Amino acid sequence: MNSRQLMAAGIPEYALNEAMQALQKAVRTQRLRGKELKQTFHKIAESPQDFVDNEIFGILARILVEEPVLAVTEPISYRTWGTEIDQASHEQMQQACRLPGAVGAALMPDAHVGYGLPIGGVLAMEGRVVPYAVGVDIACRMKLSLLDLPVEGLETQVHQYKTALENGTRFGVGSEWDKPRNHPVLDQDWNVTRVTRQNKDKAWKQLGTSGSGNHFVEFGIVTLDTDDSELGLPAGCYVALLSHSGSRGTGASVCSTYSGIAQAQLPKSLKQFGRLAWLDLDTQAGQEYWAAMNLMGDYAAANHDVIHKNVSKLIGGRIIAGVENHHNFAWKEVHNGREVIVHRKGATPAGPGVLGVIPGSMADPAYIVRGKGNAESLHSASHGAGRCMSRTQALSKFNIKAVRNSLEKRGVHILSAGADEVPGVYKNINAVMAEQQDLVDTIGRFDPKIVKMCGDGSKAED
């Protein structure tokens, strides 16, 4: 018998080594062969408790008793928006749809491969949370602020706007302020978990910083299509500040810690789920992660708040309206009449009337949107244009100096960025928006003019 035949007899993959050892011993000492050998392994798989004291098959039987084969439920279905999605992203989504407790899923048009769940993946679980379906950068989010400044200044006072971005935040892995900023979020209970308690000082020093990868802070022009009562502004053009970042190093530590706990608790029969390991919310670890995740949500929002206050003060503007949203988070929501945990990893909340921001690239527009509450998408939309090229491919294909010079001619000033974040590595944002017209309405457009990103080539998950 080979491994395939042993699995056909009911022996799970995680016990194949012990099964092969028992097989060899049975052949050598008891001369078991053919049909008799196959029948024996069928019996062990069906009733391992009957063989725990057997001299030859006892070790295998005890493993099967201690680590029973847990049934993986039939995979749930998911709907996909968009056509330019790689097969690897679909494979990740299909694996997530096999998780015990999965009750709903969707894939957004900006989808690309992530850790565990693909970026652009939406997953609803019953009573369970998956740390890597939230993401490494917990509560990575968008914030758009409209300022009471003349639009002409983005051309006549470029130097002042550049200086405000350069001095209003910090970029890079581990970046922090020499003189930490303050915010009421630091007065919240950081003792909810050991990892948040131990990282509070680091979080304080990093408050108001932007990190690396695809995170950015940029000035641009917002064009509102019509008068908007929710924003409290008439149709027209406005100077705006747009930022993208999350919970920095502390959020990454929370994800790493609790995903590690979740993966360690996976029975051998479910080890294939790996980074899709979950925590039950009625366990101590699940409650701790949920508390830490929500704290990171508040911290990420505070992070953007500090950045926007810093930058707007430096440029001498007043914030008159704004829109913001998480896109790496999990929410308790009611869908189909029951409460579920909805993970949106690189997906924007798009419930009925909910405002959000969906960015393109450093040279392409971002859109202010209002959700339509599409049930099939679990009230979600894309979180951006989505990558169409890996970072490695981008670095070998593009030269950031050449791209910067080209964009300068188009009126877009790049202060710093990596070649792995140039417009050519992203899908066409207008095509992506066209593919989700049943998810959101567009109410405004942001065109970037002055952009700052991390320029050291360091990587961050979307």
VEXDREN-2710 file (C-alpha; in Angstrom, 1 decimal):
% VEXDREN-2710
k/r/px/py/pz
1/MET/0.0/0.0/0.0
2/ASN/1.1/3.5/-0.7
3/SER/0.1/6.9/0.8
4/ARG/-2.8/7.3/-1.7
5/GLN/-4.2/3.9/-0.9
6/LEU/-3.9/4.5/2.9
7/MET/-5.8/7.8/2.5
8/ALA/-8.4/5.9/0.4
9/ALA/-8.7/3.5/3.4
10/GLY/-9.6/6.5/5.6
11/ILE/-6.2/7.3/7.1
12/PRO/-5.9/11.1/7.3
13/GLU/-2.9/12.9/5.8
14/TYR/-1.5/14.0/9.2
15/ALA/-1.1/10.3/10.3
16/LEU/0.5/8.9/7.2
17/ASN/4.0/8.6/8.7
18/GLU/2.7/6.5/11.6
19/ALA/0.5/4.5/9.2
20/MET/3.5/3.7/6.9
21/GLN/5.6/2.6/9.9
22/ALA/2.7/0.3/11.1
23/LEU/2.3/-1.0/7.5
24/GLN/5.9/-2.0/7.2
25/LYS/5.9/-3.6/10.6
26/ALA/2.7/-5.6/9.8
27/VAL/4.2/-6.8/6.5
28/ARG/7.5/-7.8/8.1
29/THR/6.2/-9.5/11.3
30/GLN/2.7/-10.7/10.4
31/ARG/3.0/-11.1/6.7
32/LEU/-0.1/-9.1/6.1
33/ARG/-0.7/-8.5/2.4
34/GLY/-3.3/-7.2/-0.1
35/LYS/-7.0/-7.3/0.8
36/GLU/-6.4/-8.3/4.4
37/LEU/-4.0/-5.3/4.9
38/LYS/-6.5/-2.9/3.4
39/GLN/-9.3/-4.2/5.5
40/THR/-7.2/-3.8/8.6
41/PHE/-6.5/-0.1/7.9
42/HIS/-10.2/0.5/7.1
43/LYS/-11.0/-0.9/10.5
44/ILE/-8.4/1.2/12.2
45/ALA/-9.8/4.4/10.5
46/GLU/-13.4/3.5/11.5
47/SER/-12.7/2.4/15.1
48/PRO/-9.2/3.4/16.2
49/GLN/-10.2/2.9/19.9
50/ASP/-10.2/-0.9/19.2
51/PHE/-6.5/-0.9/18.3
52/VAL/-4.9/1.4/20.9
53/ASP/-3.3/-1.6/22.7
54/ASN/-2.3/-3.3/19.6
55/GLU/1.5/-3.9/19.4
56/ILE/1.7/-3.0/15.7
57/PHE/-1.1/-0.5/15.2
58/GLY/-1.3/1.1/18.7
59/ILE/0.7/4.3/18.0
60/LEU/-1.4/5.0/14.8
61/ALA/-4.6/4.2/16.7
62/ARG/-3.8/6.5/19.6
63/ILE/-3.1/9.4/17.2
64/LEU/-6.4/8.9/15.6
65/VAL/-8.2/8.8/18.9
66/GLU/-6.4/11.9/20.2
67/GLU/-6.7/13.8/16.9
68/PRO/-10.0/12.8/15.3
69/VAL/-10.6/13.7/11.8
70/LEU/-12.8/16.8/12.1
71/ALA/-15.3/17.2/9.3
72/VAL/-14.7/20.1/7.0
73/THR/-18.0/21.4/5.9
74/GLU/-19.0/21.6/2.3
75/PRO/-17.6/24.8/0.9
76/ILE/-19.9/27.8/0.8
77/SER/-20.2/29.7/-2.5
78/TYR/-19.0/33.2/-3.1
79/ARG/-19.8/35.8/-5.7
80/THR/-16.9/37.6/-7.5
81/TRP/-17.0/41.2/-8.8
82/GLY/-14.5/41.9/-11.5
83/THR/-12.7/39.8/-14.2
84/GLU/-9.0/40.7/-13.7
85/ILE/-8.5/38.4/-10.7
86/ASP/-5.7/35.8/-10.6
87/GLN/-6.3/32.2/-9.9
88/ALA/-4.2/32.2/-6.7
89/SER/-6.7/34.7/-5.2
90/HIS/-9.6/32.4/-6.1
91/GLU/-7.8/29.4/-4.6
92/GLN/-7.3/31.4/-1.3
93/MET/-11.0/32.3/-1.3
94/GLN/-12.1/28.7/-2.0
95/GLN/-10.0/27.6/0.9
96/ALA/-11.6/30.2/3.2
97/CYS/-15.0/29.0/2.1
98/ARG/-14.2/25.6/3.5
99/LEU/-13.6/26.9/7.0
100/PRO/-15.9/25.4/9.7
101/GLY/-18.3/28.2/10.6
102/ALA/-18.1/30.1/7.3
103/VAL/-21.6/31.3/6.3
104/GLY/-21.0/34.0/3.7
105/ALA/-18.2/35.3/1.3
106/ALA/-17.5/37.6/-1.5
107/LEU/-14.5/38.7/-3.6
108/MET/-14.1/42.3/-4.7
109/PRO/-12.8/43.5/-8.1
110/ASP/-9.5/44.7/-6.7
111/ALA/-8.6/41.2/-5.3
112/HIS/-5.1/39.9/-5.2
113/VAL/-3.2/37.4/-3.1
114/GLY/-2.7/38.1/0.6
115/TYR/-1.9/36.1/3.7
116/GLY/-4.6/33.5/4.3
117/LEU/-7.6/35.4/2.9
118/PRO/-6.9/37.3/-0.3
119/ILE/-6.8/41.1/-0.3
120/GLY/-10.3/42.1/-1.4
121/GLY/-11.8/39.0/0.4
122/VAL/-15.0/39.3/2.5
123/LEU/-15.8/36.4/4.9
124/ALA/-18.6/36.0/7.3
125/MET/-18.1/33.5/10.2
126/GLU/-20.5/32.5/12.9
127/GLY/-19.1/33.1/16.4
128/ARG/-15.5/33.0/15.1
129/VAL/-12.8/35.5/14.1
130/VAL/-9.8/34.8/11.9
131/PRO/-6.9/37.2/12.7
132/TYR/-5.4/36.9/9.2
133/ALA/-8.7/37.5/7.6
134/VAL/-8.6/40.9/9.4
135/GLY/-5.0/41.4/8.3
136/VAL/-1.6/42.2/9.6
137/ASP/-2.2/45.9/9.6
138/ILE/-5.4/45.9/11.7
139/ALA/-7.7/48.7/10.9
140/CYS/-5.7/49.9/7.9
141/ARG/-8.0/52.7/6.7
142/MET/-8.6/55.8/4.6
143/LYS/-9.2/59.3/5.8
144/LEU/-10.2/62.3/3.5
145/SER/-10.4/65.8/4.9
146/LEU/-11.6/68.8/2.9
147/LEU/-9.9/72.1/3.7
148/ASP/-11.0/75.7/3.5
149/LEU/-8.1/76.7/1.2
150/PRO/-8.2/78.0/-2.4
151/VAL/-7.6/75.3/-5.0
152/GLU/-5.2/77.6/-6.9
153/GLY/-2.7/77.3/-4.0
154/LEU/-1.9/73.7/-5.0
155/GLU/-0.1/75.3/-8.0
156/THR/1.0/78.6/-6.7
157/GLN/2.2/77.4/-3.3
158/VAL/3.6/74.0/-4.1
159/HIS/6.6/74.4/-1.8
160/GLN/4.4/75.1/1.2
161/TYR/2.2/72.1/0.6
162/LYS/5.3/69.9/0.1
163/THR/6.8/71.1/3.4
164/ALA/3.5/70.4/5.2
165/LEU/3.6/66.7/4.0
166/GLU/7.3/66.3/4.8
167/ASN/6.9/67.6/8.3
168/GLY/3.4/66.4/9.2
169/THR/4.1/62.7/9.4
170/ARG/6.9/60.1/9.2
171/PHE/7.3/57.2/6.8
172/GLY/9.2/53.9/7.1
173/VAL/9.2/50.6/9.0
174/GLY/9.5/51.4/12.7
175/SER/9.2/55.2/12.1
176/GLU/8.3/57.2/15.1
177/TRP/8.4/60.8/16.5
178/ASP/11.3/62.1/18.6
179/LYS/8.6/64.0/20.6
180/PRO/5.5/61.7/20.7
181/ARG/2.1/63.2/20.0
182/ASN/-0.9/62.9/22.3
183/HIS/-4.4/61.8/21.7
184/PRO/-7.4/60.6/23.9
185/VAL/-6.9/57.1/22.5
186/LEU/-3.9/56.8/24.8
187/ASP/-6.3/57.1/27.8
188/GLN/-8.2/54.0/26.8
189/ASP/-7.5/50.7/28.5
190/TRP/-4.4/49.3/26.9
191/ASN/-4.3/46.5/29.5
192/VAL/-7.0/44.5/27.7
193/THR/-4.2/42.1/26.5
194/ARG/-0.6/41.6/27.3
195/VAL/0.5/42.5/23.8
196/THR/-1.3/45.9/23.8
197/ARG/0.0/46.7/27.3
198/GLN/3.6/45.9/26.2
199/ASN/3.3/47.9/23.0
200/LYS/1.7/51.0/24.4
201/ASP/4.9/53.1/24.5
202/LYS/5.7/52.1/20.9
203/ALA/2.2/53.0/19.8
204/TRP/2.5/56.4/21.5
205/LYS/5.8/57.1/19.7
206/GLN/4.3/55.9/16.3
207/LEU/1.1/57.9/16.7
208/GLY/0.8/60.2/13.7
209/THR/3.2/58.2/11.5
210/SER/2.4/56.4/8.2
211/GLY/4.6/53.3/7.9
212/SER/5.6/51.7/4.6
213/GLY/4.4/49.8/1.6
214/ASN/1.3/51.3/-0.1
215/HIS/0.6/53.8/2.7
216/PHE/0.5/57.4/1.7
217/VAL/-0.4/61.0/2.6
218/GLU/-1.3/63.3/-0.3
219/PHE/-2.9/66.6/-1.2
220/GLY/-5.3/66.8/-4.1
221/ILE/-8.5/68.3/-5.4
222/VAL/-11.9/66.9/-4.6
223/THR/-14.7/67.5/-7.1
224/LEU/-18.2/67.0/-5.6
225/ASP/-20.6/66.1/-8.3
226/THR/-23.7/67.5/-6.5
227/ASP/-24.6/69.3/-3.3
228/ASP/-24.2/66.8/-0.4
229/SER/-26.1/67.3/2.7
230/GLU/-24.2/64.7/4.7
231/LEU/-20.9/66.4/3.9
232/GLY/-22.6/69.7/4.3
233/LEU/-20.9/71.1/1.2
234/PRO/-22.2/72.4/-2.1
235/ALA/-21.0/70.9/-5.4
236/GLY/-17.6/72.3/-6.5
237/CYS/-13.9/71.8/-6.1
238/TYR/-12.0/71.7/-2.8
239/VAL/-8.4/71.2/-1.5
240/ALA/-8.3/67.9/0.2
241/LEU/-5.9/65.8/2.3
242/LEU/-6.0/62.0/1.8
243/SER/-4.2/59.4/3.9
244/HIS/-3.9/55.6/4.0
245/SER/-2.3/53.8/6.9
246/GLY/-3.3/51.7/9.9
247/SER/-2.3/50.6/13.4
248/ARG/1.4/50.4/12.7
249/GLY/3.7/48.0/14.6
250/THR/1.3/47.4/17.5
251/GLY/-1.4/46.1/15.2
252/ALA/1.1/43.8/13.5
253/SER/2.1/42.4/16.9
254/VAL/-1.6/41.8/17.8
255/CYS/-2.1/39.9/14.6
256/SER/1.0/37.8/14.9
257/THR/0.3/36.9/18.6
258/TYR/-3.3/35.8/18.2
259/SER/-2.9/34.2/14.8
260/GLY/-0.1/32.2/16.4
261/ILE/-2.4/31.1/19.2
262/ALA/-5.1/30.2/16.7
263/GLN/-2.7/28.1/14.5
264/ALA/-1.3/26.3/17.6
265/GLN/-4.9/25.3/18.5
266/LEU/-5.7/23.8/15.1
267/PRO/-6.1/20.0/15.3
268/LYS/-3.8/18.1/12.9
269/SER/-6.7/17.2/10.7
270/LEU/-7.2/21.0/10.0
271/LYS/-3.6/22.1/9.8
272/GLN/-4.1/22.8/6.1
273/PHE/-5.9/26.0/7.0
274/GLY/-2.7/27.5/8.4
275/ARG/-3.1/31.3/8.4
276/LEU/-6.9/30.9/8.2
277/ALA/-6.9/29.6/11.8
278/TRP/-9.7/31.0/13.8
279/LEU/-10.5/31.9/17.4
280/ASP/-13.9/31.2/18.9
281/LEU/-15.3/34.4/20.4
282/ASP/-16.5/32.6/23.5
283/THR/-12.9/31.7/24.5
284/GLN/-10.5/33.8/26.4
285/ALA/-8.1/34.1/23.4
286/GLY/-11.0/35.1/21.2
287/GLN/-12.3/37.8/23.6
288/GLU/-8.7/39.1/24.0
289/TYR/-8.2/39.4/20.3
290/TRP/-11.6/41.1/19.8
291/ALA/-10.8/43.6/22.5
292/ALA/-7.3/44.2/21.0
293/MET/-8.6/44.5/17.5
294/ASN/-11.1/47.1/18.5
295/LEU/-8.5/49.1/20.4
296/MET/-6.4/49.0/17.2
297/GLY/-9.3/50.3/15.3
298/ASP/-9.5/53.3/17.6
299/TYR/-5.7/53.7/17.5
300/ALA/-5.6/53.7/13.7
301/ALA/-8.4/56.3/13.6
302/ALA/-6.4/58.4/16.1
303/ASN/-3.3/57.9/14.0
304/HIS/-5.0/59.5/11.0
305/ASP/-6.6/62.2/13.1
306/VAL/-3.1/63.3/14.3
307/ILE/-1.7/63.2/10.8
308/HIS/-4.5/65.4/9.5
309/LYS/-4.3/67.9/12.3
310/ASN/-0.5/68.1/11.9
311/VAL/-0.6/68.6/8.2
312/SER/-3.6/70.9/8.0
313/LYS/-2.0/73.1/10.8
314/LEU/1.3/73.3/8.9
315/ILE/-0.4/74.4/5.7
316/GLY/-2.7/76.8/7.6
317/GLY/-6.0/75.2/6.6
318/ARG/-9.2/74.3/8.6
319/ILE/-10.9/71.0/8.1
320/ILE/-14.5/71.6/7.0
321/ALA/-15.7/68.1/6.1
322/GLY/-14.4/64.5/5.8
323/VAL/-14.9/60.9/5.1
324/GLU/-13.1/57.9/6.6
325/ASN/-13.4/54.1/6.8
326/HIS/-11.5/50.9/7.9
327/HIS/-10.8/48.3/5.3
328/ASN/-8.9/45.6/7.4
329/PHE/-11.3/44.8/10.2
330/ALA/-14.1/42.5/11.5
331/TRP/-17.5/43.7/12.5
332/LYS/-20.5/42.1/14.3
333/GLU/-23.3/42.5/11.8
334/VAL/-26.7/40.9/11.1
335/HIS/-27.0/39.2/7.7
336/ASN/-29.9/36.9/6.7
337/GLY/-31.4/37.3/10.1
338/ARG/-28.4/36.2/12.2
339/GLU/-25.4/37.8/13.8
340/VAL/-22.1/37.0/12.1
341/ILE/-18.6/38.2/12.1
342/VAL/-17.9/39.9/8.8
343/HIS/-14.2/40.1/7.9
344/ARG/-13.3/42.7/5.3
345/LYS/-9.6/42.3/4.3
346/GLY/-8.9/45.0/1.9
347/ALA/-12.6/45.7/1.4
348/THR/-14.6/48.8/2.2
349/PRO/-17.9/48.8/4.2
350/ALA/-20.7/49.7/1.8
351/GLY/-23.9/49.3/3.8
352/PRO/-26.9/51.4/2.8
353/GLY/-25.9/55.1/2.8
354/VAL/-22.4/54.4/4.3
355/LEU/-19.7/56.8/3.0
356/GLY/-16.3/55.6/2.1
357/VAL/-13.1/56.3/0.1
358/ILE/-11.7/54.1/-2.7
359/PRO/-8.3/55.2/-3.9
360/GLY/-6.6/54.4/-7.3
361/SER/-2.8/55.1/-7.3
362/MET/-0.4/58.0/-6.9
363/ALA/-1.5/59.4/-10.3
364/ASP/-5.0/58.2/-10.5
365/PRO/-8.2/59.4/-8.8
366/ALA/-9.7/58.2/-5.6
367/TYR/-13.5/58.2/-5.3
368/ILE/-15.9/59.2/-2.5
369/VAL/-18.6/56.6/-2.5
370/ARG/-22.0/55.9/-0.8
371/GLY/-22.8/52.2/-0.2
372/LYS/-25.9/50.6/-1.7
373/GLY/-26.1/47.7/0.8
374/ASN/-25.8/44.8/-1.6
375/ALA/-26.6/41.7/0.3
376/GLU/-24.5/39.4/-2.0
377/SER/-21.3/41.4/-1.2
378/LEU/-22.1/41.4/2.5
379/HIS/-22.4/45.2/2.2
380/SER/-18.9/45.6/0.9
381/ALA/-16.9/47.2/-2.0
382/SER/-13.3/47.2/-3.1
383/HIS/-10.7/49.1/-1.0
384/GLY/-8.8/50.4/-4.1
385/ALA/-7.7/49.6/-7.6
386/GLY/-5.8/46.4/-6.5
387/ARG/-2.4/45.3/-7.6
388/CYS/-1.9/43.7/-11.0
389/MET/1.9/43.1/-10.5
390/SER/4.0/41.8/-7.7
391/ARG/6.5/44.1/-5.9
392/THR/9.4/42.1/-7.3
393/GLN/8.2/42.4/-10.8
394/ALA/7.6/46.1/-10.3
395/LEU/11.1/46.8/-9.0
396/SER/12.6/45.1/-12.0
397/LYS/10.4/46.9/-14.5
398/PHE/10.0/50.5/-13.3
399/ASN/12.5/53.3/-12.3
400/ILE/11.0/55.6/-9.7
401/LYS/13.0/58.6/-11.0
402/ALA/11.7/58.2/-14.5
403/VAL/8.1/57.8/-13.2
404/ARG/8.5/60.8/-11.0
405/ASN/9.7/62.9/-13.9
406/SER/6.8/61.7/-16.1
407/LEU/4.2/62.5/-13.5
408/GLU/5.7/65.9/-12.8
409/LYS/4.8/66.8/-16.4
410/ARG/1.2/65.8/-15.6
411/GLY/1.1/68.1/-12.6
412/VAL/1.6/65.3/-10.0
413/HIS/4.5/65.9/-7.6
414/ILE/6.0/62.7/-6.0
415/LEU/8.0/63.6/-2.9
416/SER/9.0/60.0/-2.1
417/ALA/7.9/56.5/-3.1
418/GLY/9.2/53.2/-4.2
419/ALA/9.1/51.8/-7.8
420/ASP/6.8/49.0/-6.5
421/GLU/4.0/51.6/-5.9
422/VAL/4.0/53.4/-9.3
423/PRO/0.7/53.6/-11.2
424/GLY/1.6/50.7/-13.5
425/VAL/1.5/48.2/-10.7
426/TYR/-2.2/48.8/-10.2
427/LYS/-5.4/47.9/-12.1
428/ASN/-7.3/50.7/-13.8
429/ILE/-9.4/52.3/-11.0
430/ASN/-12.1/53.4/-13.4
431/ALA/-12.5/49.9/-14.7
432/VAL/-12.7/48.6/-11.1
433/MET/-15.3/51.2/-10.2
434/ALA/-17.4/50.2/-13.3
435/GLU/-17.4/46.6/-12.1
436/GLN/-19.0/47.5/-8.8
437/GLN/-21.7/49.9/-9.8
438/ASP/-24.2/47.7/-7.9
439/LEU/-22.2/48.1/-4.7
440/VAL/-21.6/51.9/-4.4
441/ASP/-22.6/55.2/-5.9
442/THR/-19.9/57.7/-6.7
443/ILE/-20.5/61.2/-5.2
444/GLY/-17.0/62.8/-5.6
445/ARG/-13.6/62.4/-7.0
446/PHE/-10.1/63.1/-5.6
447/ASP/-7.3/63.9/-8.0
448/PRO/-3.8/63.6/-6.4
449/LYS/-1.4/66.5/-6.8
450/ILE/1.3/66.1/-4.2
451/VAL/2.1/62.6/-2.9
452/LYS/4.3/61.3/-0.2
453/MET/5.0/57.6/0.4
454/CYS/7.7/55.5/1.9
455/GLY/10.8/55.6/-0.4
456/ASP/12.9/52.9/1.2
457/GLY/11.3/49.9/-0.7
458/SER/10.0/48.3/2.5
459/LYS/6.9/46.1/2.2
460/ALA/3.5/46.2/3.9
461/GLU/0.4/44.1/3.3
462/ASP/-2.5/46.1/1.9
END
